Amino acid sequence: MREHIALLEWYEQQWRYVGGGSGPGEDPFNVDVLDVRNGGGVLSLTRSIDPPRSITAAPWISCVKVSLGQDVDHVLVGARRFEKPEHRKLIAVWTSPYTSRGARPVIVAVGRDGAELSRIGPHDSLDTHTRARLREEL
């Protein structure tokens, strides 16, 4: 199995391919609450029309794969809310300045009762639920 993620941008009145990648697909696995991985990004096509036309002034389009646990009702990616897809996986996409391309928005998994179940910050490698579980096991 292989998977391919294509990043498209609405540019000059049509969707245009701006980049992406492919690799071996992952076997489905059970996620306790929240798992974020395999990020990527590309420069926006708008860099060609925005002076000074440098990569530092161009918007950066980033993405990550997000997997959600059974008890998650919806996920917040920055200020945006997404209902949990039936298959419990989604691709979160956002834009940022090129100079901030390594930072993703805060991603929060929320339960049916509206309580926060877990979160992962812009530079974190583990979500809060997983970090707490690992502390308990030590």
Phi, psi and chi 1 to 4 in degrees:
 res  aa     phi    psi   chi1   chi2   chi3   chi4
   1 MET       -  138.8  173.8  171.7   71.4      -
   2 ARG  -128.9  153.5  -67.4 -166.5   59.6   80.6
   3 GLU  -127.9  151.6   65.5 -178.4   18.7      -
   4 HIS  -133.8  130.4 -177.6   78.1      -      -
   5 ILE  -112.2  122.2  -65.2  175.8      -      -
   6 ALA  -110.7  128.2      -      -      -      -
   7 LEU   -97.7  123.7  -66.8  173.3      -      -
   8 LEU  -115.5  149.9  -55.0  172.4      -      -
   9 GLU  -133.7  138.0 -179.7  178.4   24.8      -
  10 TRP   -76.0  111.5 -175.1 -106.4      -      -
  11 TYR  -144.9  128.1 -179.8   71.2      -      -
  12 GLU    51.9   49.5  -64.8 -178.2  -17.4      -
  13 GLN    66.0   22.1  -56.7  -56.6  -49.7      -
  14 GLN  -156.6  159.4   62.5 -177.2  -21.0      -
  15 TRP   -76.9  131.1  -72.9  105.5      -      -
  16 ARG  -126.5  139.8  -57.2 -117.4  180.0  140.3
  17 TYR   -73.1  126.4  175.5   79.5      -      -
  18 VAL  -114.1   -9.2  -70.3      -      -      -
  19 GLY   155.5 -180.0      -      -      -      -
  20 GLY   162.0 -165.3      -      -      -      -
  21 GLY  -167.7  167.8      -      -      -      -
  22 SER  -139.5  161.8   64.6      -      -      -
  23 GLY  -172.6 -178.3      -      -      -      -
  24 PRO   -62.2  136.3    0.0    2.0      -      -
  25 GLY   -72.8  152.3      -      -      -      -
  26 GLU   -92.7  140.4  -63.7  176.2   -2.5      -
  27 ASP   -68.1  143.9  -71.2  -28.5      -      -
  28 PRO   -59.6  142.6  -11.6   18.7      -      -
  29 PHE  -141.6  157.2   60.3   94.3      -      -
  30 ASN   -82.4  129.6  -74.1  -32.4      -      -
  31 VAL  -104.7  132.7  172.1      -      -      -
  32 ASP   -64.6  -55.6 -161.3   18.1      -      -
  33 VAL  -135.6  -56.7  176.3      -      -      -
  34 LEU  -147.2  132.6  177.5   66.6      -      -
  35 ASP  -137.9  128.8 -176.0   65.1      -      -
  36 VAL  -125.4  127.1  176.6      -      -      -
  37 ARG  -158.8  174.6   61.5  176.7   65.1 -158.0
  38 ASN    52.2   58.0  -63.6  -19.6      -      -
  39 GLY   -78.6  165.0      -      -      -      -
  40 GLY  -163.6  175.7      -      -      -      -
  41 GLY  -172.4  163.9      -      -      -      -
  42 VAL  -147.1  161.4  -63.5      -      -      -
  43 LEU   -75.5  141.8  -85.2  173.2      -      -
  44 SER   -68.2  149.9  167.0      -      -      -
  45 LEU   -66.7  -22.3  -70.2  170.5      -      -
  46 THR   -65.0  -10.7   60.2      -      -      -
  47 ARG   -60.9  -25.3   71.9 -176.6 -179.0  -81.3
  48 SER   -77.1  -15.6   62.3      -      -      -
  49 ILE  -111.2  -13.3   58.8  171.7      -      -
  50 ASP   -96.4  114.9  -67.2  -24.3      -      -
  51 PRO   -63.0  149.5  -12.9   21.5      -      -
  52 PRO   -87.8   13.6   33.6  -34.2      -      -
  53 ARG    64.3   31.6  -61.8 -177.5 -174.1 -171.1
  54 SER  -103.1  157.4   76.9      -      -      -
  55 ILE   -68.3  -23.0   61.7  170.1      -      -
  56 THR   -73.9  -20.2   57.9      -      -      -
  57 ALA   -96.2  -11.2      -      -      -      -
  58 ALA   -81.8  144.9      -      -      -      -
  59 PRO   -67.3  147.2  -15.8   26.8      -      -
  60 TRP  -110.2  132.5 -174.0 -103.1      -      -
  61 ILE  -103.3  121.3  -57.1  168.9      -      -
  62 SER  -121.1  158.7  -58.9      -      -      -
  63 CYS  -151.1  156.9   70.3      -      -      -
  64 VAL  -142.0  154.7  -69.3      -      -      -
  65 LYS   -89.8  131.9  -70.8  173.8   30.9  178.8
  66 VAL  -120.4  127.6  179.5      -      -      -
  67 SER  -114.8  141.0  -61.3      -      -      -
  68 LEU  -122.0  147.0  -56.2  169.3      -      -
  69 GLY   -78.6  170.4      -      -      -      -
  70 GLN   -57.3  -37.7  -79.6  -70.0  100.3      -
  71 ASP   -84.1   -1.6  -64.4  -28.1      -      -
  72 VAL   -80.1  132.4  174.9      -      -      -
  73 ASP   -93.0  -44.3  178.7   68.8      -      -
  74 HIS  -154.5  168.8   62.6  -84.4      -      -
  75 VAL  -127.9  142.4   64.2      -      -      -
  76 LEU  -106.5  128.1  -56.9  172.6      -      -
  77 VAL  -117.5  102.3  179.1      -      -      -
  78 GLY    61.8 -126.9      -      -      -      -
  79 ALA   -91.9   -1.7      -      -      -      -
  80 ARG   -93.1  142.1  -64.4  178.5  -61.4  158.1
  81 ARG  -110.5  135.1  175.0 -174.0  166.9  135.1
  82 PHE  -129.9  128.0  -61.3   94.7      -      -
  83 GLU   -67.2  150.1  -62.1  -55.4  -45.9      -
  84 LYS   -66.3  122.6  176.2  178.6   71.4  175.4
  85 PRO   -66.4  154.9  -14.0   24.6      -      -
  86 GLU   -55.2  -39.3 -171.6  176.0  -46.7      -
  87 HIS   -85.5    0.7   51.7   77.4      -      -
  88 ARG    63.7   26.1  -59.5 -175.3   -5.9 -127.3
  89 LYS  -135.2  143.5  -64.8 -177.4 -174.6  -56.3
  90 LEU  -150.4  163.5   59.5   95.4      -      -
  91 ILE  -107.6  120.6  -55.6  -70.2      -      -
  92 ALA   -95.1  129.8      -      -      -      -
  93 VAL  -127.8  141.9 -179.5      -      -      -
  94 TRP  -153.7  165.2   64.6   93.1      -      -
  95 THR  -115.4  153.9   60.2      -      -      -
  96 SER  -156.4  166.5   62.5      -      -      -
  97 PRO   -63.4  149.8  -17.6   27.3      -      -
  98 TYR   -53.4  -38.5  177.6   80.5      -      -
  99 THR   -67.7  -17.1   54.1      -      -      -
 100 SER  -108.8   18.7  -58.0      -      -      -
 101 ARG   -62.3  -20.0   67.8 -170.0  178.0  -80.4
 102 GLY   -84.2   -8.4      -      -      -      -
 103 ALA  -103.5  126.3      -      -      -      -
 104 ARG   -97.3  162.3   67.8  176.0  168.6  -96.2
 105 PRO   -66.1  161.2   -6.0   12.8      -      -
 106 VAL   -64.7  135.3  172.6      -      -      -
 107 ILE  -117.1  125.5  -60.5  173.8      -      -
 108 VAL  -125.0  128.8  179.8      -      -      -
 109 ALA   -93.6  130.0      -      -      -      -
 110 VAL  -121.2  137.3 -179.5      -      -      -
 111 GLY   -82.2  175.2      -      -      -      -
 112 ARG   -60.4  -30.5  -70.0  176.7 -163.3   89.5
 113 ASP   -85.7    3.2   62.0   -4.0      -      -
 114 GLY    88.0   -0.5      -      -      -      -
 115 ALA   -80.4  142.9      -      -      -      -
 116 GLU   -71.3  126.3  179.5  177.3  -52.5      -
 117 LEU   -94.7  -35.5  -58.3  174.5      -      -
 118 SER  -168.8  159.8 -170.4      -      -      -
 119 ARG  -147.6  157.0   77.5  171.5   38.0 -134.5
 120 ILE  -135.0  128.6 -172.1  164.0      -      -
 121 GLY   -82.3  176.8      -      -      -      -
 122 PRO   -57.4  -32.6  -23.8   32.2      -      -
 123 HIS  -120.1    7.5  -59.7  -72.7      -      -
 124 ASP   -75.2  150.3  -65.2  -22.3      -      -
 125 SER  -103.7  -18.1   55.8      -      -      -
 126 LEU  -125.5  145.8  -72.2  176.2      -      -
 127 ASP   -80.0  165.1   64.6  -73.4      -      -
 128 THR   -64.7  -35.8   55.5      -      -      -
 129 HIS   -64.4  -47.8  174.0   81.3      -      -
 130 THR   -64.1  -42.2  -57.7      -      -      -
 131 ARG   -60.3  -44.4 -172.2  174.5  -64.8  130.1
 132 ALA   -64.8  -40.8      -      -      -      -
 133 ARG   -63.5  -41.4 -166.8 -176.6   78.7 -129.9
 134 LEU   -65.5  -38.2  -69.6  172.5      -      -
 135 ARG   -61.6  -40.9  -82.2 -168.1 -157.7  122.9
 136 GLU   -63.9  -35.4  -72.1  174.7    6.3      -
 137 GLU   -74.0  -20.3  -69.4  176.0    3.1      -
 138 LEU   -80.2      -  -67.1  177.2      -      -
